[in-house]
Amino acid sequence: MKKARYIHLADMLSAAIERGKLVPGTKLPTHRAFAQQFNVALATATRVYGELDRRGMIIGEAGRGTYVRDLALPPTLGVQHTANDDLIDLVFNMPGEATDADILRAGLRRLATAGDLEAMLRYQPHGGRSHERRIIAKSLATTLGKVDPECLLVTSGGQHGLATLALGLFRRGQAIATDALTYPGFKSVAALQGLDLVAVDGDDGAMDPDALDRQCRQGKLRAVYLMPTVHNPLGTVMSETSRLRLVSIARKHDLFIIEDAAYAFLEPDPPPSLITLAPERTIHVGSFSKSLATGLRLGYVVAPAAHVEKLLGAIRATTWNAPALISGLVTGWIEDGTLAKSQLTRRQDGAARQLLCRSAFDGMPLLSHRNAGFAWVPLAKGARAEPIVTRLKEQGISVSGADPFATGGAAPQALRLAFGGLAKDDLPAIFQTVRAAIAEDSGI
């Protein structure tokens, strides 16, 4: 039987990659350029790249293009595949406004006239400069209560914070409980450190404390990783009752609690943070990426005093210190109210996008937080995510299935849509295209 044209072309490129003619890191042509080079339709070129992606031969980098992947590395460490230059990206949530550049210009001008500019060119303390740690700690008081600046360490983003605690506090082979669906970035960190992730049942992203208790009795766990306020990918906010019960289980079994607060700012009235309920065992990880800009890699870790030195050692081994230029910008924005204003804007923008999303998917199951720029779409019984993802790629839209988020057993059949960085005027048509693709596979 004659092979389809796109399979033939995918085989040709696969062979070139395997033989080293296309070395890791080689940038591939855009879909349109590929179509012109081989005299095929754009849809065929898209299917070729989709097939190579399925085989683990290539990887897309948002805003940069598609590259040959290093075949010596695992095809994914729990990280979502990114969209390429020719696709509408519903994979990564990249909130932002046109005025953000003006805020950056103003912040840079402020730094340029500061009296201590030369200090930013030098090595910084591993945990961040003392006055900036105090500024960040003070800003957290409304949600975390009083934070000791000596227990707050500045990191190069929330992801670096997760890596820091994995390297500093855990040993290879130790087990950490997570939700059955969890943040892919933590899966990546766990895989690199050789940590075992154990999925614990729950209700729409809110872990069941009794299920955690049962899991602790079945096998040794060292920690539990949670996103209790605005879960990614489901948007859930864990109730105070569940938080209190979970803390009691963690104390009973002597577990660390890792609290990821990347999206917590989207919830204006959250229950008490886990670090306020169990300060002696909770490591709280936060970030300014989603509330300010994803390109400004600055975050923080708040930990019990007994573990600060180990975390400092991990920061020293990975980045030495967070860039002083970025921390200076962000702490300046904390002090002048820019951060608070940006958080409010992000909540309002997310709410407007959620209304568009819920309108487009009316009558279909949808899980999301009311202020988030992402949503989870469970598929009807019998429907499969993979052909829908492929069909949407052929139509120029990149979405994620459940696999990157799943930690235990078979991944559910669902789509995760991230729409924080797209023009709102374009969203209704994009959502309708996604809905039509779901309907075609589901027979609805």
Salt bridges, closest charged atoms under 4 A:
ASP11 OD2 - LYS3 NZ 2.52
ASP11 OD1 - ARG55 NH2 2.75
GLU51 OE2 - ARG54 NH2 2.64
GLU51 OE2 - ARG55 NE 2.89
ASP53 OD1 - HIS81 ND1 3.56
ASP53 OD2 - LYS393 NZ 2.91
GLU61 OE1 - ARG64 NH1 2.24
ASP86 OD1 - ARG32 NH1 3.19
ASP100 OD2 - ARG346 NH2 3.20
ASP102 OD1 - ARG105 NH1 2.98
GLU118 OE2 - ARG122 NH2 2.73
GLU132 OE2 - ARG129 NH2 2.60
GLU132 OE2 - HIS131 NE2 3.97
ASP179 OD2 - HIS231 NE2 3.38
ASP210 OD1 - ARG245 NH2 2.86
ASP213 OD2 - ARG217 NH1 2.82
ASP213 OD1 - LYS252 NZ 3.35
ASP213 OD1 - HIS253 NE2 2.66
ASP254 OD1 - ARG281 NH1 3.29
GLU259 OE1 - HIS284 ND1 2.80
GLU267 OE1 - HIS369 NE2 2.82
GLU267 OE1 - ARG370 NH1 3.19
GLU280 OE2 - ARG251 NE 2.83
GLU280 OE2 - ARG281 NE 2.91
ASP349 OD2 - ARG353 NE 2.64
ASP349 OD1 - LYS424 NZ 2.75
GLU386 OE1 - ARG384 NH2 3.46
GLU394 OE2 - ARG47 NE 3.11
GLU440 OE2 - ARG391 NE 3.56
